[in-house]
Amino acid sequence: MFYYERNECYAVRNEAGDSSSQDGKAEGIRMKIVVLAGGISTERDVSLSSGRMIYQALKNNGHKAVLLDVYLGYEKEDAEAIFERHDDWAEEIGAVGEENPDIEAVKALRSDGDKNFFGPNVISICQAADVVFMALHGQNGENGKIQACFDLMGIRYTGADYVSSALCMDKGLTKELLDYHGVPVPRGISLKRGEEDRKSVPFPCIVKACSGGSSVGVCIAKDEREYEAALAEGFRYDEEVIIEQYINGREFSVGVMDGKALPVIEIAPLQGFYDYKNKYQAGSAVETCPALLSERKTKEMQFLAEKAFRVLRLKNYARMDFMMNDEEEVFCLEANTLPGMTPTSLLPQEAQAQGISFGQLCEKIIESALKQAV
């Protein structure tokens, strides 16, 4: 059985004063929690799916939880009483589609979206909450801007702070720091729009947008024609792309919570590579946790994940992605500062392998974030 220490400086007891916890249910610490999701990044649908799962878990744990779209907000007059409503805030959210969402259609739902990113009443509702569970992914969610805003307003939130969020959003800077501190990374270069292409990375190579996630804007190029198409795709999403060596081998991921690595998970797509479709469509990949590795390789990958966590100044929780080639050399691909919490996401599977249920995982993330905020 997994238990949590109670921090009385932020725990809110129910009327009966019961502080017992069973299977992740937190009957004794009913808090007002905003699960912040949605937005206008290419990962909007993934964020909503993560938000739905987190919201439902927190409701089952006894919290006064609200699932709030950061961009669309809440327009009703009773915003101050939102935590007392009994609506099912997740009932209209479906599964993640195979294609990226239509962001322009979302923007069209607000006439003032170009003047204020935050939707109606978002800030005031977040200020009224005990904590905001960040279920955002991609731009204006993982790039540190919202975190910096919340810091100025005294809003407590889960996940990395604004510095490490901004750093890890830039894959080029992340690679430079990891390489400098001895965490092995794939060989490659950064290329800005309009710069001369030196093409120093041989085929096959990986081309990906410098900022972003969920493998959006990521392509494998095996020849010049595919390379030009990959550059065009990458520049659709960012002004800078990363071009790096293609590593033929096995793909892994390692979650880190409070600086300690979780079990290693291996991802094996049934077709192609671990792209947007294979990440979020059930049955598109075989995921094995704990990964079938030697004890030595398992410890090596967990050590590198923990070291990357420290080097990138991460807090609370994160997830590191790795490739291992046929010679069993391990390379760190990137850091995810707000890992997905969808039905097919990796971090919850790693936690489950350690005996931590999804509901317990959500509680553990919140508890850790609040302790760090004190």
Secondary structure in CASP SS format (residue, H / E / C, confidence):
PFRMAT SS
TARGET T0000
AUTHOR 0000-0000-0000
METHOD secondary structure of the structure
MODEL  1
M C 1.00
F C 1.00
Y C 1.00
Y C 1.00
E C 1.00
R C 1.00
N C 1.00
E C 1.00
C C 1.00
Y C 1.00
A C 1.00
V C 1.00
R C 1.00
N C 1.00
E C 1.00
A C 1.00
G C 1.00
D C 1.00
S C 1.00
S C 1.00
S E 1.00
Q E 1.00
D C 1.00
G C 1.00
K E 1.00
A E 1.00
E C 1.00
G C 1.00
I C 1.00
R C 1.00
M C 1.00
K E 1.00
I E 1.00
V E 1.00
V E 1.00
L E 1.00
A E 1.00
G C 1.00
G C 1.00
I C 1.00
S C 1.00
T C 1.00
E C 1.00
R H 1.00
D H 1.00
V H 1.00
S H 1.00
L H 1.00
S H 1.00
S H 1.00
G H 1.00
R H 1.00
M H 1.00
I H 1.00
Y H 1.00
Q H 1.00
A H 1.00
L H 1.00
K H 1.00
N H 1.00
N C 1.00
G C 1.00
H C 1.00
K E 1.00
A E 1.00
V E 1.00
L E 1.00
L E 1.00
D E 1.00
V C 1.00
Y C 1.00
L C 1.00
G C 1.00
Y C 1.00
E C 1.00
K C 1.00
E C 1.00
D C 1.00
A H 1.00
E H 1.00
A H 1.00
I H 1.00
F H 1.00
E H 1.00
R C 1.00
H C 1.00
D C 1.00
D C 1.00
W C 1.00
A C 1.00
E C 1.00
E C 1.00
I C 1.00
G C 1.00
A C 1.00
V C 1.00
G C 1.00
E C 1.00
E C 1.00
N C 1.00
P C 1.00
D C 1.00
I H 1.00
E H 1.00
A H 1.00
V H 1.00
K H 1.00
A C 1.00
L C 1.00
R C 1.00
S C 1.00
D C 1.00
G C 1.00
D C 1.00
K C 1.00
N C 1.00
F C 1.00
F C 1.00
G C 1.00
P C 1.00
N C 1.00
V H 1.00
I H 1.00
S H 1.00
I H 1.00
C H 1.00
Q H 1.00
A H 1.00
A C 1.00
D C 1.00
V E 1.00
V E 1.00
F E 1.00
M E 1.00
A C 1.00
L C 1.00
H C 1.00
G C 1.00
Q C 1.00
N C 1.00
G C 1.00
E C 1.00
N C 1.00
G C 1.00
K H 1.00
I H 1.00
Q H 1.00
A H 1.00
C H 1.00
F H 1.00
D H 1.00
L H 1.00
M H 1.00
G C 1.00
I C 1.00
R C 1.00
Y E 1.00
T C 1.00
G C 1.00
A C 1.00
D C 1.00
Y H 1.00
V H 1.00
S H 1.00
S H 1.00
A H 1.00
L H 1.00
C H 1.00
M H 1.00
D C 1.00
K H 1.00
G H 1.00
L H 1.00
T H 1.00
K H 1.00
E H 1.00
L H 1.00
L H 1.00
D H 1.00
Y H 1.00
H C 1.00
G C 1.00
V C 1.00
P C 1.00
V C 1.00
P C 1.00
R C 1.00
G E 1.00
I E 1.00
S E 1.00
L E 1.00
K E 1.00
R C 1.00
G C 1.00
E C 1.00
E C 1.00
D C 1.00
R C 1.00
K C 1.00
S C 1.00
V C 1.00
P C 1.00
F C 1.00
P C 1.00
C E 1.00
I E 1.00
V E 1.00
K E 1.00
A E 1.00
C C 1.00
S C 1.00
G C 1.00
G C 1.00
S C 1.00
S C 1.00
V C 1.00
G C 1.00
V E 1.00
C E 1.00
I E 1.00
A E 1.00
K C 1.00
D C 1.00
E H 1.00
R H 1.00
E H 1.00
Y H 1.00
E H 1.00
A H 1.00
A H 1.00
L H 1.00
A H 1.00
E H 1.00
G H 1.00
F H 1.00
R C 1.00
Y C 1.00
D C 1.00
E C 1.00
E E 1.00
V E 1.00
I E 1.00
I E 1.00
E E 1.00
Q E 1.00
Y C 1.00
I C 1.00
N C 1.00
G E 1.00
R E 1.00
E E 1.00
F E 1.00
S E 1.00
V E 1.00
G E 1.00
V E 1.00
M E 1.00
D C 1.00
G C 1.00
K E 1.00
A E 1.00
L E 1.00
P E 1.00
V E 1.00
I E 1.00
E E 1.00
I E 1.00
A E 1.00
P E 1.00
L C 1.00
Q C 1.00
G C 1.00
F C 1.00
Y C 1.00
D C 1.00
Y H 1.00
K H 1.00
N H 1.00
K H 1.00
Y H 1.00
Q C 1.00
A C 1.00
G C 1.00
S C 1.00
A E 1.00
V E 1.00
E E 1.00
T E 1.00
C C 1.00
P C 1.00
A C 1.00
L C 1.00
L C 1.00
S C 1.00
E H 1.00
R H 1.00
K H 1.00
T H 1.00
K H 1.00
E H 1.00
M H 1.00
Q H 1.00
F H 1.00
L H 1.00
A H 1.00
E H 1.00
K H 1.00
A H 1.00
F H 1.00
R H 1.00
V H 1.00
L C 1.00
R C 1.00
L C 1.00
K C 1.00
N C 1.00
Y E 1.00
A E 1.00
R E 1.00
M E 1.00
D E 1.00
F E 1.00
M E 1.00
M E 1.00
N E 1.00
D C 1.00
E C 1.00
E C 1.00
E C 1.00
V E 1.00
F E 1.00
C E 1.00
L E 1.00
E E 1.00
A E 1.00
N E 1.00
T C 1.00
L C 1.00
P C 1.00
G C 1.00
M C 1.00
T C 1.00
P C 1.00
T C 1.00
S C 1.00
L H 1.00
L H 1.00
P H 1.00
Q H 1.00
E H 1.00
A H 1.00
Q H 1.00
A H 1.00
Q C 1.00
G C 1.00
I C 1.00
S C 1.00
F H 1.00
G H 1.00
Q H 1.00
L H 1.00
C H 1.00
E H 1.00
K H 1.00
I H 1.00
I H 1.00
E H 1.00
S H 1.00
A H 1.00
L H 1.00
K H 1.00
Q H 1.00
A H 1.00
V C 1.00
END
